[in-house]
Amino acid sequence: MASPNRQYESMLTVAREWLSRHAPESIARRAGVTWDGGRLTVPSLGQTVTVTVPDFAVSPELDMWHALTLLHYLDLADGTPLLGKMMAFAQYPDGMVRGGGFDRRAELVIRRQLGLLPPEELRRRCLALGAELLPSNADLCARFPFLPRYPLWLRLWFGDEEFPASGRLFLDESAAHYLTVEDAVTVGGLLLERLAGGPLLG
């Protein structure tokens, strides 16, 4: 079995090969990013990322899976407008098993890690990742711009003496036009890790 790094390098090579088949102007239009004639500029979780063409090198250096999903997004994006409606990961096409498993894991992480943070600290972490805090019947509702046309929502109720914290992560109903369910699960895990400030429990 290939090591994780060997596997990643192989997947990165394939992603760059697929991207090379698209005109950068077309990538920019479909993905909602900027093309300046030499590089694509992509906002992601509160930072500005550049992807040079034709080598498709990502800068600044990101977590390797963050970089890979970003390249997959640029390849798969088809320009479908955001629908503004939330869906669970299990609602992805063919996502019942993989997406449903992630939904359950995310609920555990939210209860055991995020929900134990002081509310103001969790709000600070959300804002540091470029999130917009939205009015909601939840104690916290944050919309994260993981990529220009790929938002995620965190809805969380903080615990009290009677009930533990609870919450879920959601995607836009247009998500499958931009990433596969495997990539979606990777994105969700990356976001939870950033919010938790370290490895996820469970």
N, C-alpha and C positions, 0 to 999 in steps of 0.2 A: 504494500500500500504506500502511495506517495505521501511524503511529509506534508503538513499543512502549508509550508512555504512553497514547496514544489507544486502543490495543487493550485495555490494562489497564483503563482507565476504562469502556470499553464492557462488558467482562466483569464488572467490579465492579457496574455498574448492573444487569445481568441477574441476578447472584447475589443481590443485595438484593431484587429483584422476586420471585424464586422463594422466598426465605426469608419474605417477607411473607405468603405463602399458608399458612404453618404457624402454629399456635398456639404461643407460646413455651414453654408447659408441655409440649407434645408434643415440641418440639425438645430440651428439657432431658432428658426421659425417654429418648428414642431415642439421644441423643448422649452421655449420661453426664455432663452438665454441670449447673451450678447456675443456677436462675432465682430472682431475688429480687423479682420484680414490676416491675422496670425495666430489668434487664440480665441477660445470661447471663455466667457466669464460667467460663472455659475454661483449664485448665492446659495449657501447651504448652512442651516443651523447657526445663523448669526455671523458667518464669516464669508468672505469672498474667495472663491476658488477659481483658478485659471487652468485651462486644458489647452496645451499648445498643439498645433496642427502642423505637420502630419504625424508626429510621433505619439500624440495623445498622452503626454506626460502631465501629471496632476501636481499642482503647486498651490499652497504650501503642502508639505507632506501630511497626509491624513492617515487615520487608522486604515489598514489595508482593505478591510471589507467596506468601509465608507467610500474609499476611492473606487473600488470595483463596482459598487451599486451605482455610483455617480456615472461611470462610463456606460453601464447597462441602461441607465435612464436616457442618456443622450442617444443611444442606439435605438431603443424601443419607442421613445416618445412619438406619438402620432398627432399631437396637436388638439386632441379632444378637450373641450372646455371642462373646467371643474364643475361638478354638479352641486357642490355645497351641501351634500347630504352624507351623513356619517354611516359607515358600515363596519361591522366586525371583520377581523381577518378571516374568519371561517366563511364569510360571504364572498370571498374571492372565487372566481371561476376555478373549479377543481381544488378549492382550498379547504374543504371540510376537515381533512385529516391534519395537514400541516398548519393551516391557519387556525383551526380549532384548538390544536395543541398549544399554539402560541397564545391564543386568547386566555387559556387557563393559566399558563405560566405568567403572563403579564398581570393577571389579577392577583396572583400570589406575590409577585414583586411589589406591586402597588400596596398590598396590605402589609407585607413584612418589612419593606424598606422605605418606599416613598411616603407612605402614610404615617410613618413614625418620625419623619422630619418635622421640625417646627414649621408651621404654615408659611411664615415669612421667608424662611430659608428656601423652601420649595418654590415659592413664587420667584425668589431671586434667581434660582437656578434656571427656571423656565425662561425668564427674561434674558438671561445671559446667552441662551440658545436661540434668541430671536423670536421667542414666542409672543403671541398676542393673548392677553388675558381677557376672556369674554364673559359677559353676564350669563348666568346659568342657574338652574336649580341645584347644581352640584356646588360643593364648597369651593372647588377650583376647576375651572375649565380653561385649558390652554390650547391654542392652535399653533403648531410648530411647522414652519416652512422648511421641511427637510430638503426639498428641491422646489423650484418655482411652481411646478404643477403637481406636486406630490406632498400635500400637507398631512399631518397627523394631529389628532385631538387627544388630549388627556382629560378625562373627567374623573374627579376624585372627591370622595367624602371623607373627611378626617374622622378618626375614631373618638370615642368618649369612654366613660366608665362602663357603659352598657354594651357598646358595639365596637368591633374593630373597624379600622379604616377599610374602605372598599373603593373600587374604581376600575376603569377599563381604558384601553387605547382603541382609537378608531381611525379609519382611513376614509378618504373621499370615495364615493361610488364609482368615480372614473379611474381609480387606481390601476386597474388591470391594463389600461392603455399606456402605462408608463413603466411598470415593473412586473416581473413574475411574482407568484406567491412566495417562492423561495427568497427572492430579493426583499419582498415586503417583510418577511419574518426577520431577515438580517437587519433591515432598517429599524424595525420596532425594537429589537434587542440593543442596537447601538444607542437609540434614544434613551431607553431605560437605563443603560449603563452610565450614560452621561448625566442623567438626572440623579442616579443613586450615588455617583461619585466613585464607582468601583465595580468589582464583579457582582453579578446578580446571584442571589440566594435561590436555592431550589432548582 
